[in-house]
Amino acid sequence: MAATVPETTGPGAPGPYDEEHSLFREALRDFVEREVRPNVEDWERARTTPRELIRRLGELGFLGATLAPEHGGAGGDFWYTAILVEELVAAGSIGTTVSVLAHAEFAIKEIDHHGTEAQKREFLEPAVAGSKIGALAVTEPGAGSDVAALATRAVREGDELVLNGSKTFISNAGLCDFATVAARTGGPGHEGISLILVPADAPGFARGRRLEKIGTHASDTGELFFENCRVPAANILGPENGGFRLIVHGFEGERLVLALMCCRHMRVMWDEARRYGLEREAFGSPILGFQAWRHRLADALTTIEAAQALAYRAVDLYVRGEPCDKEISMAKLFAAESAIVVGRECAQIFGGYGYMEEYPIARLFRDTLAFTVGAGTSEVMREIIARRAGLLPGART
Ligand SMILES: Cc1cc2nc3c(=O)[nH]c(=O)nc-3n(C[C@H](O)[C@H](O)[C@H](O)COP(=O)(O)OP(=O)(O)OC[C@H]3O[C@@H](n4cnc5c(N)ncnc54)[C@H](O)[C@@H]3O)c2cc1C
């Protein structure tokens, strides 16, 4: 009898993980089953993920797995982040996953890489412990994909920086205790941008509207304002005017997170569709008794496996320190675009119930629409791939 090759995407699938990773996954899965899955629907309705979840994840050591041991982390590789994403998504809420990862990956990764000892003590250590929540604030009302056009300005006054400007679409805007803010400290273009750590209790820091989204409801998304907001100049993260490079580096991790999120989310939707297709009957047959539907879900599973293989390949290159922005962009592009197609198939098999809020598939499908925008749009991903593939006339690859 031929040996069965395990799928890479299923809940029990090994993936490219070693024993230590598996132990981390088991402990996390146990926590998620007890403390996340039973609450997902409530958090979706409440339109936020509670601070308490991030505190508990920190307390149990799930937030710092990839961060430096000297500051509360465990020094692990990015596969631990992949596990964090996969297990949270498996509980059925992209909103909650975004909230946790906006904190644990987007807001603090560059502090781990580039922060001073004082910055790590003030921001990174409590973030790893889950006692302070972070947000990454790059996007502005007038500048999203074109980060180099951002207008929030930070001007030096003695030992302080004075920030003026606004940010929008910020995950954890309502929850955050600090934000890692991209602001202009120099001239125009990408060379005049710095990342600045701004505590939420700094004078002049204000939260604006909480934004009503069409999906990912358990993630709190909103605006931030800086009105003569004062922070110590020592809060610049990395080199002054060198923030763009940090942002671009941070994007790599964020895009991998998004790609991995899409893959597991597709699998969650596919499992729902399979279960329903085996149970629901029409014309005296389960829906999956119709070859048309077996083939559609077979196509969907093939797409999921292809997306997962691309995502794992990109993570592997990233972990090995290889240049991989093309592969990361491909993984994010393919997974995000596929999630919408797979989600539509998985909702369609539910017929009318796929359009009703009482079935999770409606929400799961709706949530896929965020993937082609967050952490860089599909068009931006294509542009990076095109540039790296030598498709841009006159540009270096
Ligand atoms: C749910 C959610 C959570 C988010 N969380 C955060 C967060 O925590 N922190 C944060 O800083 N930001 C966050 N964002 C913002 C996100 O990163 C931006 O929405 C995204 O980068 C796109 O920017 P934009 O919305 O301004 O669109 P724009 O840049 O205005 O783009 C509009 C359209 O034009 C296209 N376009 C732009 N440039 C080109 C080009 N060169 N070629 C072809 N097409 C182009 C885009 O692809 C898009 O389709 C979040 C967004 C969402 C939806």
The ligand as an SDF file (V2000), in Angstrom:
LIG
                    3D

 53 58  0  0  0  0  0  0  0  0999 V2000
   -8.1170   45.8910    8.2170 C   0  0  0  0  0  0  0  0  0  0  0  0
   -6.9490   46.7900    7.9950 C   0  0  0  0  0  0  0  0  0  0  0  0
   -5.9760   46.9200    8.9970 C   0  0  0  0  0  0  0  0  0  0  0  0
   -4.9010   47.7900    8.8120 C   0  0  0  0  0  0  0  0  0  0  0  0
   -3.9870   47.9310    9.8280 N   0  0  0  0  0  0  0  0  0  0  0  0
   -2.9820   48.8400    9.6870 C   0  0  0  0  0  0  0  0  0  0  0  0
   -2.0720   49.0890   10.7780 C   0  0  0  0  0  0  0  0  0  0  0  0
   -2.1420   48.4670   11.8470 O   0  0  0  0  0  0  0  0  0  0  0  0
   -1.1160   50.0420   10.6060 N   0  0  0  0  0  0  0  0  0  0  0  0
   -0.9800   50.7520    9.4510 C   0  0  0  0  0  0  0  0  0  0  0  0
   -0.0870   51.5770    9.3630 O   0  0  0  0  0  0  0  0  0  0  0  0
   -1.8240   50.5270    8.4100 N   0  0  0  0  0  0  0  0  0  0  0  0
   -2.8180   49.6090    8.4960 C   0  0  0  0  0  0  0  0  0  0  0  0
   -3.6870   49.3850    7.4560 N   0  0  0  0  0  0  0  0  0  0  0  0
   -3.5510   50.1760    6.2380 C   0  0  0  0  0  0  0  0  0  0  0  0
   -3.0400   49.4230    5.0200 C   0  0  0  0  0  0  0  0  0  0  0  0
   -1.6730   49.1150    5.1640 O   0  0  0  0  0  0  0  0  0  0  0  0
   -3.3210   50.3180    3.8220 C   0  0  0  0  0  0  0  0  0  0  0  0
   -4.7480   50.3670    3.6550 O   0  0  0  0  0  0  0  0  0  0  0  0
   -2.6860   49.8320    2.5330 C   0  0  0  0  0  0  0  0  0  0  0  0
   -1.2740   49.9310    2.6260 O   0  0  0  0  0  0  0  0  0  0  0  0
   -3.1860   50.6040    1.3080 C   0  0  0  0  0  0  0  0  0  0  0  0
   -3.1310   51.9730    1.4990 O   0  0  0  0  0  0  0  0  0  0  0  0
   -4.4300   52.8750    1.1770 P   0  0  0  0  0  0  0  0  0  0  0  0
   -5.6020   52.2580    1.8420 O   0  0  0  0  0  0  0  0  0  0  0  0
   -4.1060   54.2710    1.4790 O   0  0  0  0  0  0  0  0  0  0  0  0
   -4.6500   52.7070   -0.3930 O   0  0  0  0  0  0  0  0  0  0  0  0
   -3.9200   53.5440   -1.5550 P   0  0  0  0  0  0  0  0  0  0  0  0
   -2.4530   53.4780   -1.3720 O   0  0  0  0  0  0  0  0  0  0  0  0
   -4.5620   54.8920   -1.6700 O   0  0  0  0  0  0  0  0  0  0  0  0
   -4.3180   52.6900   -2.8370 O   0  0  0  0  0  0  0  0  0  0  0  0
   -5.5990   52.7700   -3.4600 C   0  0  0  0  0  0  0  0  0  0  0  0
   -5.6050   51.7570   -4.6150 C   0  0  0  0  0  0  0  0  0  0  0  0
   -4.5850   52.1310   -5.5720 O   0  0  0  0  0  0  0  0  0  0  0  0
   -3.7000   51.0410   -5.7650 C   0  0  0  0  0  0  0  0  0  0  0  0
   -2.3440   51.5340   -5.9710 N   0  0  0  0  0  0  0  0  0  0  0  0
   -1.6030   52.3440   -5.1720 C   0  0  0  0  0  0  0  0  0  0  0  0
   -0.3760   52.5130   -5.6930 N   0  0  0  0  0  0  0  0  0  0  0  0
   -0.3400   51.7860   -6.8440 C   0  0  0  0  0  0  0  0  0  0  0  0
    0.6650   51.5490   -7.8420 C   0  0  0  0  0  0  0  0  0  0  0  0
    1.9070   52.0680   -7.7260 N   0  0  0  0  0  0  0  0  0  0  0  0
    0.3520   50.7480   -8.8920 N   0  0  0  0  0  0  0  0  0  0  0  0
   -0.8940   50.1900   -9.0050 C   0  0  0  0  0  0  0  0  0  0  0  0
   -1.8760   50.3820   -8.0900 N   0  0  0  0  0  0  0  0  0  0  0  0
   -1.5920   51.1630   -7.0290 C   0  0  0  0  0  0  0  0  0  0  0  0
   -3.7980   50.2400   -4.4760 C   0  0  0  0  0  0  0  0  0  0  0  0
   -3.3610   48.9070   -4.7060 O   0  0  0  0  0  0  0  0  0  0  0  0
   -5.2720   50.3510   -4.1650 C   0  0  0  0  0  0  0  0  0  0  0  0
   -5.9890   49.4150   -4.9180 O   0  0  0  0  0  0  0  0  0  0  0  0
   -4.7580   48.4980    7.5990 C   0  0  0  0  0  0  0  0  0  0  0  0
   -5.7160   48.3550    6.5930 C   0  0  0  0  0  0  0  0  0  0  0  0
   -6.7910   47.5070    6.7740 C   0  0  0  0  0  0  0  0  0  0  0  0
   -7.8100   47.3630    5.6770 C   0  0  0  0  0  0  0  0  0  0  0  0
  1  2  1  0
  2  3  1  0
  2 52  2  0
  3  4  2  0
  4  5  1  0
  4 50  1  0
  5  6  2  0
  6  7  1  0
  6 13  1  0
  7  8  2  0
  7  9  1  0
  9 10  1  0
 10 11  2  0
 10 12  1  0
 12 13  2  0
 13 14  1  0
 14 15  1  0
 14 50  1  0
 15 16  1  0
 16 17  1  0
 16 18  1  0
 18 19  1  0
 18 20  1  0
 20 21  1  0
 20 22  1  0
 22 23  1  0
 23 24  1  0
 24 25  2  0
 24 26  1  0
 24 27  1  0
 27 28  1  0
 28 29  2  0
 28 30  1  0
 28 31  1  0
 31 32  1  0
 32 33  1  0
 33 34  1  0
 33 48  1  0
 34 35  1  0
 35 36  1  0
 35 46  1  0
 36 37  1  0
 36 45  1  0
 37 38  2  0
 38 39  1  0
 39 40  1  0
 39 45  2  0
 40 41  1  0
 40 42  2  0
 42 43  1  0
 43 44  2  0
 44 45  1  0
 46 47  1  0
 46 48  1  0
 48 49  1  0
 50 51  2  0
 51 52  1  0
 52 53  1  0
M  END
$$$$
